[in-house]
Amino acid sequence: MLDVMTIGEVLIDFTPSGRTAEGNGQFTCNPGGAPANVAAALSRLGARAGIVSKVGEDHFGSLLHHTLLNSGVDVSALSFTDEANTTLAFVHLGDDGDRSFSFYRKPGADTFLRPKDVPFDRIEKCRVLHFGSLSMTHEPARTATREAVVKAEEAGVLLSFDPNIRFALWESKEEAKQHILWGLKHADILKISEEELSFIAGTTDVEKGSLELQQQFGIALIVVTLAEKGCYYRLADADGYISGFRVKSIDTTGAGDAFLGCLLYKILESGIPLQLLEEQQIIGMLTFANAGGSIVTTRKGALQSMPTTDEIHKVIESNKRDEDKFKPGFHFSPPSHWMNDPNGLVYYEGEYHLFYQYHPFSNKWGPMHWGHAVSPDLIHWEHRPIALFPDEYGAIFSGCCVVDWNNSSGLFEGSHGLVAIFTHADTCPKTKQPRQRQSLAYSSDKGRTWHKYEGNPVLAEEDLIDFRDPKVFWHPQSERWVMVLVAGDHARFYGSKNLIEWTLTGVFGKGEGSHDGVWECPDLFELPVGDSGRSKWVLIISIGDNPSVPEGSRTQYFIGEFDGNTFINDNPADQTLWLDYGRDNYAGVTWSDMPEQDGRRVIIGWMSNWKYANETPTGAWRGSMTLPRVLSLTSRDEGVVLTQIPVREVEQLRKASMSRENVTVMPEAPFTLQINDDLLEIEVDIDIRSGNGVHILLKSSGESETRIGYDAEREWLFIDRSNSGLTDFHPSFACEHGTELAPDNGKIKLHIWIDRNSVEVYANEGLVVLTDQIFPDAPIESVWVSANSGQVVLNSFRVHSLTSVPFPNIAVEQPSRGNDA
């Protein structure tokens, strides 16, 4: 008995193989055809697979029969005919290995498959029957295919279907659609490409389109292939994206067939019915399938290029090593999948809480949840179960948490607890426009379980599309809660006595500061100005990506006053103050309810940029946070400005140190230091009075280097990551960027933190900060300091090796999707 039988076309692919001396195209003859490829993939992996098809009594038919037999495929149901020649297909490859086809099938031998050629008794006894649409383009193969599918279905055989649309082989697109819809009615497993899904479901939204097909046809498992990006899957109660594998593609012919063969193999190996598959099981199966499909793209000749199990496992292990290579050592990152903005930062009963925007089913942005972690010291974090799930009001966008010490909300029965105020995001059923409203959730057990407020949403502005990211604090002077949130091009302020009923008190921002992108993630707080005895209010606003602005998403701040109702800017409206001059610090907000005796205002940001956030080469996880930083205000000639330094708790990571003093550096005599650790802290005090500038080069054992430089003539501090490692995932990533920095008595002080995927530079006691992601080809091996001209003196140069921080998952079951826990 066979495990899998496939039915459908077998053919010869003529694949480009260079040119003759005269410049004419040459082609290599490669046996193929989607059902044949699937059968070959299964056989290569060790499954028992056979094919039902027909070939011509010609050289090509004999070649197909011989190749399939040598590939381990059962060919007892592969028959010959003299009614037509074997089908031929000429493959045309683009620069990226993608292909198009020219078919010679007018008619082809495979279309002459008749019901009498089909071994129905063997089909009824196999475990899976795989079929596609192309065996239904003509009679009699159409009837033979349909009868085989119906017989298999009646016998309880699992049915796998691949639409495999080739419009040139159909009389019309409408005819193709009708026969594909017939196939969908019978399919238990559907493998479909983005383009095919768009044609059938009429939408480019893979989540929406797959859901419609599942609901309409009751398909147990739908997998949408996304080329090099991987795939998206949908089961009855779970869905998600599975990342692809980065390979050098030369020919994508047969990749989808290899993917499906690998998936069917793993499903058969598990022996678990589709409806009982758990999320981690299907993720493992699809990871295996993605790896198998990627291998096929690296070589030509689809049927004969199918991968082995060992090859697939090697690719998976190699990819895992690459992922681990960039996993931060001491910056917070998610346990897996996608993370962006920090949310709900609050200190409560001995714990710092870090919530964050989280997509637990993909490494790209998607339906937002609130991930959750807790820490005793802002450095060592413990991953907690997901706190908030999307619900009938939409996805869970950014927001905040506060401690309702006096139970002003009435949610805690005479005690106190945590209240989360967040944005619900959905689509308005009347206007079909995006809709964002503010809602509450509360926790009585230190954030372990959460309950949505029954009266959600608590604040809505029907005329505002961008209306999100609430930050709330208690304002003792007016004895009420204050909420600041953003609405596209301005901030709005609301007041409340109970966290539930809110009244608009003021607006700020139209025409103020930068409007390069939509305003997001506000924060508002008061800080003392040095030791002056006075204080100022700081309003933080992040701005989204603008395709015409090279910097992408970034964060600005305003200095001024808050009168309980609105913010008043101290500076001219056209003045912009930036929180960070690197490319990767966004959506930063501060912790609420820090202990009064601590006295610090601590901020953390998402260490990425919307310009390329979905494309960074980190694999199954994506996203990390900056170091937590203490914010302070200081007076300068230009006015009151923010300074930032990492929290003191990070110093506990130091495990070994080395230092040099009074080192003179010249162009012909650079200072070099070999490094044995990939997690570093560097403190350097540089006298630049006799030099034109200085470069600090972070060199890997490969060919990459990240350059931190200072141009004394321009008084310009910069980072150059053009040669920092992997940079080709987005054209905006490889660049040099920086900001003005005046020396202090002829000196500059730099405090540099280096992780496996990032560098943070704090200059002159945090007056200027640059934060950048980097993806070096190998760990940092040496640090070089060189002078442009003249000489510079390293008054002191200290390097600390740092301990990696484990981020454990707690042994607590994750709540199910949609749970209000």
ZIKAQUI-V289808 format. One record per residue. PHI is phi in degrees with one decimal (999 if undefined). Layout:
# ZIKAQUI-V289808
PHI
PHI
This chain:
# ZIKAQUI-V289808
999
-84.5
-73.3
-135.3
-119.7
-113.8
-133.0
145.5
-73.4
-124.4
-157.8
-108.6
-91.7
-96.7
-101.8
-55.4
-141.0
93.1
-132.0
-75.6
-60.2
-85.2
94.6
-82.5
-67.5
-114.7
-131.0
-104.0
-82.7
-127.4
-61.1
-166.5
105.2
-54.6
-62.5
-66.4
-61.5
-61.0
-62.6
-66.1
-61.7
-62.9
-64.1
-61.8
-85.0
112.6
-80.8
-95.1
-127.9
-136.1
-129.4
-111.3
-165.6
-141.9
-126.3
-79.5
-81.8
-143.8
-58.2
-69.3
-62.8
-65.0
-63.2
-63.1
-59.5
-65.7
-68.2
-63.0
-61.2
-68.2
-84.6
88.9
-85.4
-69.8
-111.1
-65.7
-105.0
-98.3
-106.9
-107.7
-143.2
-104.2
-78.0
-160.7
-80.9
-61.8
-65.2
-120.4
-137.9
-95.5
-95.8
-115.1
-103.3
-83.6
-61.8
-92.3
88.1
-72.1
-135.2
-131.2
-131.1
-121.5
-100.0
-118.5
-149.7
-130.8
-89.2
-109.9
-58.3
-62.6
-75.8
-95.4
-65.5
-112.8
-53.0
-68.0
-83.1
-93.9
-80.7
-59.7
-63.5
-74.0
-63.3
-66.9
-101.2
-80.8
-92.5
-138.8
-115.0
-108.7
-141.4
-127.0
-87.6
-73.3
-81.7
-113.2
-75.1
-141.6
-85.8
-89.4
-61.7
-60.7
-65.3
-60.7
-64.6
-64.7
-64.4
-64.2
-64.0
-64.5
-60.8
-63.8
-62.0
-64.3
-87.7
79.7
-77.8
-68.2
-110.9
-110.0
-131.4
-126.9
-58.3
43.6
-67.5
-133.1
-59.6
-63.8
-94.0
-110.2
-67.1
-158.2
-66.0
-65.9
-63.2
-59.0
-62.7
-61.9
-74.2
-66.3
-61.1
-61.9
-61.8
-63.2
-63.6
-106.0
-77.5
-94.6
-125.5
-119.4
-107.0
-143.0
-86.3
-57.4
-65.2
-67.0
-62.8
-60.9
-65.3
-80.2
-94.1
75.3
-147.2
-90.8
-82.5
-65.1
-68.8
-66.7
-63.1
-66.8
-64.0
-62.3
-65.7
-64.0
-68.6
-75.2
-113.5
66.5
-75.4
-67.3
-135.9
-115.8
-125.1
-101.1
-81.1
-120.7
55.6
-67.9
-76.5
113.7
-156.6
-123.8
-123.1
-141.7
-105.3
-61.5
-127.6
-156.6
-155.5
170.0
-104.7
-120.0
-67.2
-85.5
-120.7
-79.6
-137.5
-87.5
-84.8
-120.5
-161.7
-88.3
-58.9
85.5
-64.6
-65.3
-69.2
-61.2
-55.8
-67.4
-59.0
-65.0
-64.7
-61.3
-59.8
-69.4
-64.8
-63.8
-61.8
-71.0
69.3
-98.4
-57.4
-55.1
-70.3
-105.1
-65.1
-89.1
-56.5
-66.4
-68.1
-69.2
-62.2
-63.8
-63.3
-74.2
-63.2
-60.3
-67.6
-60.0
-64.8
-61.7
-64.6
-67.7
-61.3
-62.3
-70.7
-90.5
-147.0
-95.4
89.1
-53.6
-62.2
-90.4
-108.9
-65.5
-84.8
-95.2
-60.0
-61.4
-61.7
-65.4
-64.4
-64.5
-63.6
-63.4
-65.4
-62.4
-65.2
-62.3
-63.8
-64.1
-63.1
-63.6
-58.7
-104.2
-68.0
-60.2
-88.9
-140.5
-92.7
-67.2
-141.5
-72.6
-63.3
-169.2
66.6
-91.6
-139.0
-133.7
-48.3
-68.0
-134.3
55.7
-68.3
-153.9
-106.4
-153.7
48.8
87.2
-130.1
-88.2
-103.8
-124.3
-96.7
-160.6
-65.0
-142.6
-116.1
-78.3
-121.6
-162.8
-98.4
-124.2
-56.8
-161.9
-55.8
-81.6
-115.0
-106.6
-71.6
-151.9
-146.7
-130.5
-150.4
-86.0
-145.6
72.8
-119.5
-94.5
-109.4
-118.1
-68.8
-110.2
-60.8
-54.0
-87.5
-130.0
-109.6
-55.9
-145.0
-65.8
-95.6
122.8
-73.3
-102.1
-82.9
-67.4
-179.4
-140.7
-131.3
-134.4
-93.1
-88.6
-61.6
-103.0
52.8
-64.4
-80.4
74.1
-93.0
-121.2
49.1
83.6
-110.4
-138.3
-175.4
-96.7
-121.4
-98.7
-115.8
-143.4
-96.9
-88.6
-122.9
-148.3
-115.7
-68.7
-64.6
-80.1
-94.5
64.1
-94.1
-56.6
-132.1
-131.4
-135.6
-100.5
-137.0
-123.6
-139.8
-142.0
-136.9
-104.8
-128.3
61.8
81.6
-77.8
-129.4
-129.4
-127.4
-73.0
-67.5
-65.1
-93.2
-61.5
-76.9
-98.3
-148.6
-140.7
-129.5
-60.0
-86.8
-108.4
-79.2
-89.8
-151.3
-156.9
66.1
-66.9
-124.6
-120.4
-150.1
-85.7
-109.3
-62.4
-61.4
-102.3
53.0
-158.8
-80.8
-118.0
-118.0
-114.0
-140.3
-118.1
-138.4
81.6
-121.7
-159.0
-101.1
-125.7
-120.0
-130.5
-122.5
-156.1
-89.5
-134.0
70.5
-114.5
-103.5
-122.2
-125.5
-65.3
-117.1
179.1
-135.2
-154.8
124.3
-63.9
83.7
-107.5
66.1
-90.9
-126.0
-64.8
-149.1
-62.6
-76.8
-145.6
47.8
-78.4
-150.4
-142.4
-159.1
-108.3
-135.7
-70.8
-94.7
53.4
-104.5
-75.6
85.6
-114.1
-136.6
-136.8
-96.1
-117.7
-112.7
-100.3
-136.7
-91.6
-123.3
-74.1
-69.2
-128.7
-54.3
-86.9
-109.7
-64.9
-68.5
73.4
-74.3
-162.8
-129.7
-112.7
-144.1
-123.3
-111.2
-178.9
-126.9
-128.3
-97.2
95.1
-118.3
-155.6
-100.1
-120.4
-77.1
-76.4
-100.0
-57.2
-60.2
-90.0
-87.9
-119.0
-109.8
-102.0
-73.3
-148.8
-104.1
-82.3
-103.6
-133.7
-144.2
-141.0
63.3
-66.2
-139.0
-109.4
-75.2
-86.7
59.6
-60.2
-55.7
-59.9
-70.6
-71.6
77.9
-94.0
-109.9
-112.3
-119.6
-140.9
-125.6
-80.0
-90.8
-163.8
-146.2
-61.5
-65.0
-141.5
-57.6
-77.4
-116.3
-59.9
-84.8
-107.3
81.7
-70.9
-115.7
-156.3
117.6
-150.0
-104.5
-68.5
-63.1
-64.8
-130.6
-89.3
-97.0
-140.5
-110.6
-138.9
-91.0
-129.4
-57.0
-82.9
123.4
-83.5
-135.0
-84.4
-123.0
-138.1
-139.3
-58.3
-61.2
-62.6
-61.4
-68.4
-64.9
-67.6
-81.0
-65.7
-118.8
-156.4
-138.7
-141.1
-144.3
-135.4
-134.3
52.7
-99.2
-89.4
-118.6
-128.0
-53.9
-88.6
-139.4
-71.2
-96.1
-127.3
-143.1
-78.4
-121.1
-109.9
-128.5
-98.1
-117.5
-136.1
-127.7
-121.9
-117.8
-139.5
-113.6
-119.2
-92.6
-109.4
-63.5
-107.5
-133.1
-95.7
155.6
-145.5
-123.8
-112.4
-104.3
-100.7
-102.0
-90.3
-74.4
-91.7
-112.5
-89.2
-152.1
-110.2
-111.9
-106.4
-132.6
-135.2
-97.7
-66.7
-66.1
-91.4
51.5
-129.4
-99.4
-148.5
-120.8
-118.4
-110.7
-60.4
-120.9
-83.6
135.9
-71.4
-135.0
-82.7
-74.5
-157.3
-65.3
-87.8
-76.6
-74.1
-164.8
-116.1
-154.9
-173.1
-159.5
-70.3
-149.3
-80.4
-67.9
-108.2
55.9
77.9
-130.1
-127.2
-116.2
-120.9
-121.8
-119.1
-117.0
-120.3
-112.7
-66.8
-133.7
-162.0
-140.0
-120.5
-119.3
-111.7
-113.4
48.4
60.6
82.7
-66.2
-131.3
-133.0
-128.2
-122.9
-138.4
-79.9
-141.0
-133.7
-65.5
-71.3
-160.6
-59.2
-60.2
-111.0
-152.5
-117.9
-115.2
-120.0
-133.2
-104.1
-69.2
-158.0
65.8
-147.6
-124.5
-119.3
-85.6
-57.5
-151.3
-143.2
-120.8
-124.0
-112.7
-79.8
-115.5
-81.2
-71.6
-99.4
-75.7
-116.7
-73.1
-90.0
-80.5
-83.9
-128.3
-65.1
-68.4
-61.3
-70.1
-63.1
87.0
-65.3
-87.9
-65.7
